[in-house]
Amino acid sequence: MGISEYRQHKQDCKRKQSERASKIAALPTTYLSPLSSQERTILGKPIQELVQDVHKQVTSPVDILRAYGKVALKAHEKTNCVTEILFPEAEEWAKKGINLKGPLAGIPVSLKDSIQVKGFDISVGYSKNVGKPYAEDGAMVKLLKDAGAIPFVKTNLPTTLLSFESTNDVWGQCKNPHNDKYSPGGSTGGESALLAFGGSRIGIGSDVAGSVRAPAHFSGCYSIRCSTGRWPKVGMNTSMSGQEAVPSVFSPMARTLNDLRYFTRSFIQMQPWKYDYTCHPFPWREEVEEEYKQKKKLRIGVMRTDRVVDPSPACARALDEVAKALAAEGHEVFDVEPPSPYEALRLASHLLLSDGGSTFMSHFRTGEWNDKGAAQMVRYMRLPRFVKYVHYLYVKYIKRDDIWAGLIRNWHPKSAYEYWQLAGQREAYKAHFFDWWSDAKMDVMLTPPNATPAVPHGGMHDAFSSCGYTFLFNLLDYSAGIVPVTHVDPTKDALPSSFNFKTLNGVAQGAYKHYDAEKMAGLPVAVQVVGRRLEEEKVLAVMERVEDALDGQGGRYQLLEVD
């Protein structure tokens, strides 16, 4: 079985990559010619202007599709961000398969590979899933078409969906558009690479531990992690079906904040609960959005560190720049120390892998490549308990690393009893955090999105446990958005001479092993804007206030220009 399965795996990977290459080669010359002046005008317009042009029949949806299709191909050539090419089908949908009077009329939308589109596979990067096209669109795609949007590509991701990298055997390695030696993020890394490059304005991904937020931070685009129940979930494929202890949520990403706000509002105004039973019948609250766009003085808490991994100089600088800009605009900005983010990291990681990784490992074929971070988690999970206990004692009492020791303690598949105990601790933590926030009387909280900018390829082998700045808000189910702020500066962001790697805990050592401001020069750096559960309207409004403040104090983030 092993040899024959491995051969089948290699054949299926080769076939899918050949299909992709053949589909690109067979595209009409309209997708391969240089951008025209009209197409550059299309690429420069916010999506609400494009929608108005379609409504007025000033611009054809096919022309919009072809303009973005051209840049998507360039983005793919540089970053390997695209999995499935939908252009021919998308042209047909643009002519007769979408609602040209809808709020997203004519807008091309890129989709994470895990989203169901009629006639296409959902590989999730596993070769066993190829050659199994779906017979109908999933709820997400049905809603998009009814709104007038046009799905036009699917994008790269890691097999396990548990990595801040996006590499697999089926589609290959996805690269950061700013520096091809670095990851664009994960698990929605193909989306972030495509958006940052300019090959799409709107994308949809999923997030279970930071998977739309880390990519936005790594690549330089915008995203919001929505709370459960606001976005469809049916009609997707995943590596961990049935995992609901820390639910994965599908959420939007965008090239600009203006597009993110318009798209999110328009999508929820389409009443997704009529398409998917998992969605709450919870309409868009324009009054909340307007309140926080107009509120004269916001109360903004700043979490400078999660006390597990202090943010690197680049990430600390971005956070400080935003805090100072908001204070200069007259907002009340103050430092906060939330209830132990470390405890949240411990609970979330044990809950997420409570099955010991058996579910996502069950999809692998013999010889199939696994993400180095995910593989390491499973490898340690499968060691004899006696060996792990001795190692725990060594880490805690010899190395005196309480942080790492607490995370690896009881790192094994959980019984139903153990799982229920963890779930009870999770709910107690969420209640404690709720009370703390209420006492703090914050409107929102600012945090780093990650301790470092993008990791180099293979870096998750060491940094796999450094996800606390995003994972915290998955556990809490809070709304959290990403605003890119600046780029790594080799002079401003170098580690101080006093920095001592050996004094760091095990999680921090994994993160800082790859921090090098010289090598990272030019990589994007963002901040995270956090609200409470189901507060997407507030978070998006405050993200706009952040950008306005940056404008007033020296300028907002500069996007990559479309070639």
C-alpha positions in Angstrom: 0.0 0.0 0.0 2.8 2.4 0.9 4.6 2.4 -2.4 1.5 2.4 -4.6 -0.1 5.1 -2.5 3.0 7.3 -2.7 3.0 6.8 -6.5 -0.7 7.8 -6.7 0.1 10.8 -4.5 2.8 12.0 -6.9 0.7 11.4 -9.9 -2.3 13.4 -8.5 0.0 16.3 -7.5 1.6 16.3 -11.0 -1.9 16.1 -12.7 -3.3 19.1 -10.7 -0.3 21.3 -11.4 -0.4 20.3 -15.1 -4.1 21.1 -15.2 -3.4 24.6 -13.7 -0.6 25.2 -16.2 -2.7 24.0 -19.1 -5.6 26.2 -18.1 -3.3 29.3 -17.9 -1.7 28.5 -21.2 -5.1 28.1 -22.9 -6.5 31.4 -21.7 -7.4 34.0 -24.4 -4.7 36.5 -25.3 -6.9 39.2 -23.5 -5.5 37.7 -20.2 -1.9 37.7 -21.3 -1.5 41.1 -23.0 -0.2 44.2 -21.1 -2.6 46.2 -19.0 -4.5 48.9 -21.0 -5.1 52.4 -19.7 -8.8 51.5 -19.2 -7.8 48.4 -17.2 -5.5 50.5 -15.0 -8.4 52.8 -14.3 -10.5 49.8 -13.3 -7.7 48.6 -11.0 -7.5 51.9 -9.3 -11.2 52.2 -8.3 -12.7 51.1 -5.0 -15.3 48.3 -5.4 -18.3 50.5 -4.6 -17.4 52.7 -7.6 -17.0 49.7 -9.8 -20.4 48.4 -8.6 -22.0 51.8 -9.5 -20.3 51.6 -13.0 -21.8 48.1 -13.5 -25.2 49.3 -12.4 -25.0 52.2 -14.8 -23.7 49.9 -17.5 -20.6 52.1 -17.8 -18.2 49.2 -17.2 -18.7 45.6 -18.1 -18.2 42.9 -15.5 -16.1 41.0 -18.0 -13.8 43.9 -18.4 -13.3 44.1 -14.6 -12.7 40.4 -14.5 -10.1 40.5 -17.2 -8.2 43.4 -15.6 -7.9 41.5 -12.3 -7.3 38.3 -14.1 -4.2 39.7 -15.8 -2.7 40.9 -12.5 -3.7 37.7 -10.7 -1.6 35.8 -13.3 1.3 38.1 -12.6 0.9 37.6 -8.8 0.8 33.8 -9.3 3.9 33.9 -11.4 5.8 35.6 -8.6 4.2 34.0 -5.5 2.5 30.7 -6.6 -0.7 32.0 -4.9 -3.4 30.5 -7.1 -4.7 26.9 -7.0 -7.7 26.8 -9.4 -8.2 29.1 -12.4 -11.9 29.9 -12.8 -11.6 32.6 -15.6 -13.6 30.8 -18.4 -16.4 29.8 -16.0 -16.3 33.3 -14.4 -16.8 34.9 -17.8 -19.9 32.8 -18.3 -21.2 33.7 -14.8 -20.5 37.4 -15.5 -22.7 37.2 -18.6 -25.6 35.2 -17.2 -25.0 33.7 -13.7 -24.9 36.6 -11.4 -27.2 39.4 -10.2 -26.0 42.5 -12.0 -28.2 44.7 -9.8 -26.7 43.4 -6.6 -24.5 45.3 -4.1 -21.4 43.5 -5.4 -22.3 43.5 -9.1 -19.3 42.7 -11.3 -16.7 42.4 -8.5 -14.2 39.5 -8.9 -13.7 37.7 -5.5 -10.9 35.3 -4.8 -11.5 32.3 -2.5 -9.4 30.2 -0.3 -9.0 26.7 -1.8 -11.3 25.2 1.0 -14.4 26.9 -0.4 -16.9 24.9 -2.5 -17.4 26.0 -6.1 -19.4 23.9 -8.6 -17.2 22.0 -10.9 -14.0 22.3 -8.9 -12.2 20.2 -6.3 -11.6 21.3 -2.7 -8.2 19.8 -2.2 -7.2 21.7 1.0 -3.7 20.8 -0.3 -4.2 17.0 0.2 -3.7 14.9 -2.9 -6.5 12.4 -1.8 -9.0 15.2 -2.4 -8.2 15.9 -6.0 -10.3 14.7 -8.9 -13.5 15.1 -7.0 -15.3 18.2 -8.3 -18.3 19.4 -6.4 -21.7 19.2 -8.0 -23.0 22.5 -6.8 -21.9 25.8 -5.2 -21.6 26.1 -1.5 -23.6 28.6 0.5 -20.8 31.2 0.4 -20.6 31.1 -3.4 -24.4 31.1 -3.9 -24.6 34.2 -1.8 -21.8 35.9 -3.6 -23.4 35.3 -7.0 -26.7 36.5 -5.8 -24.9 39.7 -4.6 -23.4 40.0 -8.1 -19.9 39.0 -7.2 -17.8 36.7 -9.5 -15.6 34.0 -8.0 -12.5 33.9 -10.3 -9.6 32.1 -8.5 -9.0 29.8 -5.6 -5.9 30.3 -3.5 -3.1 28.4 -1.8 -3.0 27.2 1.8 -1.2 24.6 4.0 -2.5 21.0 4.2 -3.3 21.1 7.9 -4.7 24.7 8.0 -2.7 25.0 11.2 0.3 27.1 10.0 1.4 30.6 9.2 2.9 29.2 6.0 1.1 28.1 2.9 2.8 25.1 1.4 1.6 21.7 0.2 2.6 19.0 -2.3 -0.4 19.5 -4.5 0.1 23.2 -5.3 3.6 23.9 -4.0 5.0 26.7 -1.9 3.4 30.1 -1.7 5.7 33.1 -1.4 5.5 36.6 0.1 5.1 39.2 -2.6 7.6 41.5 -0.8 10.3 38.9 -0.4 10.2 35.5 -1.9 12.3 34.0 0.9 9.5 34.6 3.4 6.0 33.2 3.9 2.9 35.3 3.0 1.3 33.8 6.1 -1.2 31.0 6.6 -3.4 29.4 6.5 -5.0 31.9 4.1 -1.6 32.8 2.6 -2.5 32.6 -1.1 -5.2 35.2 -0.5 -2.9 37.6 1.2 -0.2 37.3 -1.5 -2.8 37.9 -4.2 -4.4 40.9 -2.5 -1.1 42.5 -1.5 0.2 42.1 -5.1 -3.0 43.7 -6.5 -4.4 40.6 -8.3 -7.7 40.9 -6.3 -9.4 43.5 -4.2 -11.6 41.1 -2.2 -10.9 37.6 -0.8 -12.4 35.2 1.6 -10.5 32.9 4.0 -10.9 31.1 7.3 -9.4 31.7 10.7 -9.0 29.2 13.6 -5.8 30.7 15.2 -5.1 33.8 13.2 -5.4 32.4 9.6 -6.8 35.6 8.0 -5.0 38.0 10.4 -1.4 36.6 10.3 -1.4 36.6 6.4 -2.7 40.2 6.3 0.1 41.2 8.7 2.8 39.2 6.9 1.8 40.4 3.4 0.4 43.9 3.9 -3.4 43.8 3.3 -6.5 44.1 5.5 -8.7 41.5 7.2 -11.2 41.0 9.9 -11.8 37.9 11.9 -15.6 37.8 12.3 -17.3 36.2 15.3 -19.0 32.8 14.7 -22.4 33.0 13.2 -21.9 36.1 11.0 -20.4 34.3 8.0 -21.5 31.0 6.2 -19.6 27.9 7.2 -21.5 25.2 5.2 -20.1 24.2 1.8 -16.4 24.2 2.9 -13.8 21.5 3.3 -11.3 21.4 6.2 -8.5 19.4 7.7 -10.3 19.0 11.0 -14.0 18.4 10.4 -16.0 18.3 13.6 -13.5 20.4 15.6 -15.6 23.0 17.4 -13.7 23.6 20.6 -12.1 26.6 19.0 -14.3 27.1 15.9 -12.9 28.1 12.6 -14.7 31.0 11.0 -14.7 32.2 7.4 -14.0 35.9 7.1 -13.1 38.6 4.5 -9.8 40.0 3.4 -9.2 43.0 1.2 -6.6 45.1 -0.5 -7.9 48.3 1.1 -9.8 49.1 4.2 -12.5 50.9 2.2 -13.1 47.7 0.2 -13.1 45.6 3.4 -15.8 47.8 5.0 -18.0 48.0 1.9 -17.7 44.3 1.2 -18.4 43.1 4.8 -21.4 45.4 5.1 -22.8 44.3 1.7 -22.2 40.7 2.4 -24.1 40.7 5.8 -26.9 42.8 4.3 -27.5 39.9 1.9 -28.8 38.0 5.0 -26.4 35.0 5.1 -28.7 33.2 7.6 -31.0 32.6 4.6 -28.2 30.6 2.9 -26.7 28.8 5.9 -28.2 27.4 9.1 -25.1 28.2 11.1 -25.5 32.0 10.6 -27.2 34.1 13.2 -30.2 36.2 11.9 -28.2 39.3 12.9 -28.4 42.2 10.5 -25.7 44.8 9.8 -26.0 47.6 12.4 -25.3 50.8 10.5 -26.0 52.9 13.7 -23.2 51.2 15.5 -20.8 51.7 12.6 -21.8 55.4 12.4 -21.5 55.8 16.2 -17.9 54.8 16.2 -17.0 56.7 13.1 -18.3 59.9 14.8 -17.5 59.3 18.4 -15.2 62.2 19.5 -13.1 60.4 22.0 -12.5 56.7 21.9 -11.2 54.7 24.9 -8.5 52.5 23.5 -6.6 50.0 25.6 -3.1 48.9 24.3 -1.8 45.4 25.1 1.9 45.9 24.6 2.8 42.2 25.3 1.1 38.9 25.9 3.9 38.1 28.4 4.7 35.0 26.5 6.6 36.5 23.6 7.3 40.2 23.7 6.8 41.8 20.3 9.9 42.3 18.2 11.2 45.9 17.7 9.3 46.2 14.3 6.0 45.1 15.8 6.4 47.1 18.9 7.2 50.2 16.8 4.1 49.8 14.7 1.9 49.5 17.8 3.5 52.5 19.4 3.1 54.6 16.2 -0.6 53.8 16.1 -1.1 54.5 19.9 0.7 57.9 19.6 -1.2 58.8 16.5 -4.6 58.1 18.2 -3.5 60.0 21.3 -2.5 63.0 19.2 -6.0 62.9 17.7 -7.5 63.3 21.2 -8.4 59.8 22.0 -7.9 58.3 25.4 -5.1 55.7 24.9 -3.8 53.7 27.9 -1.9 50.5 28.5 -3.7 47.4 29.7 -2.8 43.9 31.0 -5.6 41.5 30.1 -6.2 38.3 32.1 -3.4 35.9 31.3 -3.1 35.5 27.5 -0.8 32.7 28.4 -3.7 30.8 29.9 -5.7 31.4 26.8 -2.8 30.0 24.6 -2.6 26.9 26.8 -6.3 26.2 26.7 -6.7 27.0 23.0 -3.8 24.8 21.9 -4.9 21.8 24.0 -8.6 22.2 22.9 -7.7 22.5 19.2 -5.5 19.4 19.2 -7.7 17.4 21.7 -7.9 14.5 19.2 -4.1 14.3 19.1 -4.0 15.5 15.5 -5.6 12.3 14.3 -8.2 14.0 12.2 -5.9 16.2 10.1 -3.3 13.4 9.9 -5.9 11.0 8.5 -5.9 12.9 5.2 -2.2 12.3 4.5 -1.0 9.7 2.0 2.3 7.9 2.3 5.2 10.3 1.7 3.0 13.4 1.6 4.7 16.5 2.9 3.5 18.0 6.2 3.9 21.5 7.6 7.0 21.4 9.8 5.2 23.0 12.7 2.1 20.7 12.6 4.4 17.7 12.2 6.3 18.7 15.3 3.1 19.0 17.3 2.0 15.6 16.3 5.4 14.0 16.8 5.6 15.2 20.4 1.9 14.2 21.0 2.8 10.6 20.0 5.8 10.2 22.3 5.3 7.8 25.3 3.7 9.7 28.2 6.6 8.7 30.5 9.1 10.3 28.1 7.0 13.5 27.9 6.7 13.7 31.6 10.4 13.4 32.1 10.9 16.1 29.5 8.3 18.3 31.3 10.2 18.0 34.6 13.5 18.8 32.8 12.0 22.0 31.2 10.3 23.1 34.4 12.8 22.4 37.0 16.2 22.3 35.2 15.6 24.9 32.5 13.2 26.7 34.7 11.0 27.6 31.8 7.5 27.6 33.3 5.9 28.9 30.0 7.0 26.1 27.8 6.6 23.5 30.5 2.9 24.5 31.0 2.2 24.2 27.3 3.8 20.7 26.9 2.3 19.4 30.2 -0.4 16.7 29.4 0.2 17.2 25.6 -1.6 14.1 24.6 -5.0 13.2 23.1 -7.8 14.0 25.5 -10.4 11.7 26.9 -14.0 13.0 26.9 -13.6 13.8 30.6 -10.4 15.8 30.0 -12.0 17.6 27.1 -15.0 18.6 29.2 -12.7 19.9 31.9 -10.8 22.0 29.4 -14.1 23.3 27.9 -15.2 24.3 31.4 -11.9 26.2 32.0 -12.4 27.9 28.6 -15.8 29.2 29.6 -14.5 30.4 33.0 -11.7 32.2 31.2 -14.1 33.9 28.8 -16.3 35.1 31.6 -13.3 36.5 33.5 -12.1 38.3 30.3 -15.6 39.7 29.8 -15.7 41.1 33.3 -12.2 42.6 32.9 -13.1 44.3 29.7 -16.3 45.7 31.2 -14.4 47.1 34.1 -11.8 48.7 31.8 -14.6 50.4 29.9 -12.7 50.1 26.6 -14.2 50.7 23.2 -11.5 48.6 21.5 -8.1 47.1 22.3 -4.9 47.4 20.2 -2.4 44.6 20.1 0.4 43.3 17.8 -0.9 40.7 15.4 2.2 38.5 16.0 5.5 38.8 17.8 7.4 39.1 14.5 6.8 40.0 10.9 6.7 37.2 8.3 8.6 34.0 9.0 11.0 32.6 6.4 10.0 29.4 4.6 10.2 26.5 7.1 10.2 28.9 10.0 7.1 27.3 11.5 9.3 24.4 12.6 10.4 26.7 15.4 7.6 29.4 15.6 4.6 27.1 15.6 3.6 27.9 19.1 4.0 31.7 18.7 0.4 32.5 17.8 -0.9 33.9 21.1 -1.7 37.4 19.8 -4.3 36.0 17.4 -5.3 32.7 19.0 -6.5 34.6 22.2 -9.3 36.1 20.2 -10.3 32.8 18.6 -10.8 31.4 22.0 -12.8 34.4 23.1 -14.7 34.6 19.7 -14.0 38.3 19.5 -14.0 40.4 16.4 -10.5 41.4 15.4 -9.2 43.4 12.4 -5.8 44.0 10.9 -4.5 47.3 9.7 -1.0 47.4 8.0 1.1 50.3 9.4 4.6 50.3 8.2 7.5 48.2 6.9 10.5 46.7 8.7 13.4 49.2 8.9 16.8 47.6 9.4 18.0 50.5 11.4 15.0 51.3 13.6 14.0 47.6 14.1 17.3 45.9 14.9 17.5 44.0 18.2 19.2 46.0 20.9 22.8 45.0 21.9 21.4 43.9 25.3 19.1 41.3 23.8 19.8 37.9 25.2 18.3 35.0 23.3 19.2 32.4 26.0 17.0 34.1 28.6 13.8 33.6 26.5 11.3 31.0 27.2 10.8 28.2 24.6 8.0 29.9 22.8 9.9 33.1 22.5 13.0 31.4 21.3 11.1 29.8 18.5 9.7 33.2 17.4 13.0 35.1 17.7 15.2 32.5 16.1 14.2 34.0 12.7 14.0 37.6 13.6 16.5 39.6 11.6 15.7 43.2 10.7 18.3 43.2 7.9 16.9 40.2 6.2 13.3 41.3 6.9 13.8 44.8 5.6 10.7 46.0 3.7 8.3 43.3 5.1 4.9 44.7 6.2 4.1 45.3 9.9 0.5 45.7 11.1 -1.6 46.2 14.2 -4.6 44.3 15.4 -7.8 46.2 16.4 -10.0 44.1 18.7 -13.6 44.4 19.8 -15.8 42.0 21.7 -18.0 39.3 20.2 -20.1 40.3 17.2 -18.7 43.8 17.1 -17.6 43.8 13.5 -19.3 47.2 12.8 -17.4 48.8 15.7 -14.1 47.2 14.8 -14.3 48.3 11.1 -15.2 51.8 12.1 -12.3 52.1 14.5 -9.9 50.6 11.9 -10.9 53.6 9.8 -10.2 55.9 12.7 -6.7 54.3 13.0 -6.0 55.0 9.3 -7.3 58.6 9.7 -5.0 59.1 12.7 -2.0 57.7 10.8 -2.8 60.1 7.9 -2.8 63.0 10.3 0.5 62.0 11.8 2.7 61.2 8.8 0.9 58.9 6.5 -0.8 55.5 6.2 0.7 52.2 4.9 1.8 52.3 1.3 0.5 49.3 -0.7 2.5 47.5 -3.3 1.9 49.2 -6.7 0.3 47.1 -9.4 2.9 46.5 -12.2 
